[in-house]
Amino acid sequence: MMWKAAPAGLILAFACAGCAQLAPHGETRKAVLVFESCKKPTYPRADIREGHQGTVTLAFLVSAEGVATEAKVLRSTGYRSLDMAAQSGLMTCRFKPALVDGQPVAQWTNVQYVWKLE
């Protein structure tokens, strides 16, 4: 997963653009992670030494306010430390909440995080 720093103005523009995209009446929009809102999870040192890599699939319960309130591992990397590092790191991120009939609602959403040594 590539993380790049973006100018503050770009992040603000992205956040405002997201606010303007409301689901029309009768439609649903799923909750979406806003990667620019959080810092990259820390790769555990022991996993770096051992050469561990993999993809974890996490489920987050996102509140109507766009905050993750619960998380669980749906599919593991095979390394508990990588799974937990991704989960704890991504719990600090903001989300665009799900919309039902144009109103924000709490909803589970899935996120994949790829650990790759380069």
N, C-alpha and C positions, 0 to 999 in steps of 0.2 A: 504494500500500500504506500503510495507516494503522498507525502505531506509537503506542501509548499506554503511559504509565508505569502500572504496577500496584503496589499496596501489597505489601510484602515478604511478608506473610502469605498473600496471594492466590497469589503465585508458589509458595510452599512448599506450599500446599494443592493446587495444580495438579500439582506434581511428585509429591506423595505419591499423588494420585488416579491418576496415570499408572502408578505402580509397582504399584498394586493390580489393574490391568487386564491380567491375563495371558491369553494365548490358551489355550483349553481344549485338552486332548490331541487331536492329530490336525488341529488348525487352524493357520492361518498368519496373522500380522499383519504388515503392511508397516512399514518404518521410517518415522518421522514426525519432521519438524523441530519443535523446541520454540522458537517465536519469542521467547518471554520470556527465553530463555537467552543471547541475543546482542544486540548493539547494531545499530542500523540502519546499513546500508552507506552510505558517504559518496558523495553525488552529485558526480561529477567537475565541477570549475568550468568547464572548457572545454565540457562538454556542456550545462551550465546556460546559458552564454553563447550557444551555438548553438541552444538550444531542443530538444535531443535528448530523446526519450522512447521508451518501448517496453517490451516484455515479453521477458524472457530465460527460457528453460527450461534448467535445469541438472540434471545427474545427479551425485549424491554416493554414493560407496561408504561406507556406514556400518558401523563395526565393531560387534561384539557388545557393546561397552562404550558405544555411542552417540556415537562420535566419527567425524567425516568424515575419511577417510584419503586419498581421491582425489576429484577433481571434473573434470567436462568440460561444455562447452556443447553442448546438444542442438539448441537453436534460438536464434539470435541476435536481439538487438534491432535489429541492423544497424549497431551502434556498438560496436566492440571495447572501448573504454574503459568503457562501461556494463556490458558482459558481464563484464569482468574485475573491476570494482568489486563487482558482486553476488557473483561467485564467491569473491573473497577475503574479503568481509565475512561471507558465510554459512558459510564454512569454519570460523569460530570458534564457531558455534552447536553446541549439544548436540542430540541426536536421541534419541527413544525407539527403541531398536533393534528390528529385525524379530524376531518370535518364530516358531519352528517347533516344534510339539509342546510349547509352553510354555517353550522354551529360546531365549535370545537368540542370533542368528546375524548374520554380516556379510551385507549386501545392498545393492544399488544402489537408490536411490530418486530420484524426480524432484521438483524444486521449481521453481515459477515465481516470478519476482520482477518486479514492475511498477515502472518508473521513470516518474513523472508529475510534471510541473511544475505548481505551483498558485500 
